[in-house]
Amino acid sequence: MILLFNLKGDTFISQSTAMTLITVTGVTICLVAFTKWYFSGGVCTSKARLDGKTVIVTGANTGIGKETALDFAKRGARVILACRDEQRAMNAARDIIAKTGSDKIVVRILDLGSFESVRAFGKLVNETEERLDILVNNAGIFGTALQGDGGWM
Ligand SMILES: NC(=O)c1ccc[n+]([C@@H]2O[C@H](COP(=O)([O-])OP(=O)(O)OC[C@H]3O[C@@H](n4cnc5c(N)ncnc54)[C@H](OP(=O)(O)O)[C@@H]3O)[C@@H](O)[C@H]2O)c1
């Protein structure tokens, strides 16, 4: 068995132990990198301009929805932030406007836990929007449960 020595000449680790440690470390790093890559999902890298297009993003006040709305706004779209909490939606709208300079950010109230809210949102969009090009059904949580008056989440 080959032993490794420190500068004073004391034995502190065998070569086989060192190889085991290096192998375990390498495999761990590969596993962590693979897991991160696998679960991080895809990334949209499109730079296509969306001027003249209208987009709805549900749950756009935070997380993936907000980032999606920000990207659409950067690319020139009229973006409707469909959110259940007006204050959180307004905060997100202010942030997106500050970052993009867009004057086409609209806040609309939509609580997907309530059919009444969904119908009111649909009616308002039909009455006030000339077109709808992209709908991002982002809002939600893991698992499904009926809430409120039966709206589906
Ligand atoms: N993050 C992940 O790794 C991951 C993985 C797989 C799938 N997803 C899915 O991707 C979507 C976004 O994920 P996220 O991580 O960005 O989630 P998040 O940060 O928790 O954001 C969820 C958004 O949905 C809104 N929302 C929740 N219930 C709602 C309702 N009843 N009506 C209207 N809006 C509602 C929230 O509004 P409030 O701020 O008012 O609560 C929030 O804006 C979710 O559908 C999630 O299940 C996420």
The ligand as an ORCA input file, in Angstrom:
! r2SCAN-3c Opt
* xyz 0 1
  N     -40.666     27.240     -9.008
  C     -40.565     25.987     -9.446
  O     -39.534     25.310     -9.304
  C     -41.718     25.360    -10.200
  C     -41.578     24.061    -10.685
  C     -42.643     23.481    -11.390
  C     -43.810     24.197    -11.590
  N     -43.916     25.448    -11.084
  C     -45.184     26.150    -11.327
  O     -44.894     27.405    -11.949
  C     -45.829     28.372    -11.487
  C     -45.104     29.568    -10.877
  O     -44.193     29.109     -9.896
  P     -43.443     30.134     -8.943
  O     -42.343     29.379     -8.300
  O     -43.127     31.382     -9.695
  O     -44.589     30.393     -7.862
  P     -44.789     31.634     -6.851
  O     -43.562     32.450     -6.753
  O     -45.398     31.042     -5.620
  O     -45.889     32.504     -7.603
  C     -47.170     31.981     -7.786
  C     -48.022     33.082     -8.361
  O     -49.332     32.547     -8.533
  C     -50.246     33.436     -7.905
  N     -51.425     32.753     -7.445
  C     -51.521     31.734     -6.553
  N     -52.801     31.420     -6.352
  C     -53.533     32.268     -7.130
  C     -54.936     32.453     -7.346
  N     -55.860     31.723     -6.697
  N     -55.333     33.408     -8.227
  C     -54.417     34.161     -8.877
  N     -53.102     34.054     -8.700
  C     -52.668     33.107     -7.827
  C     -49.473     34.023     -6.742
  O     -50.115     35.213     -6.286
  P     -49.879     35.752     -4.773
  O     -48.542     36.425     -4.762
  O     -51.014     36.682     -4.574
  O     -49.921     34.556     -3.858
  C     -48.137     34.288     -7.422
  O     -48.209     35.471     -8.178
  C     -46.735     27.675    -10.477
  O     -47.898     27.250    -11.161
  C     -45.905     26.479    -10.034
  O     -46.739     25.423     -9.603
  C     -42.903     26.036    -10.398
*
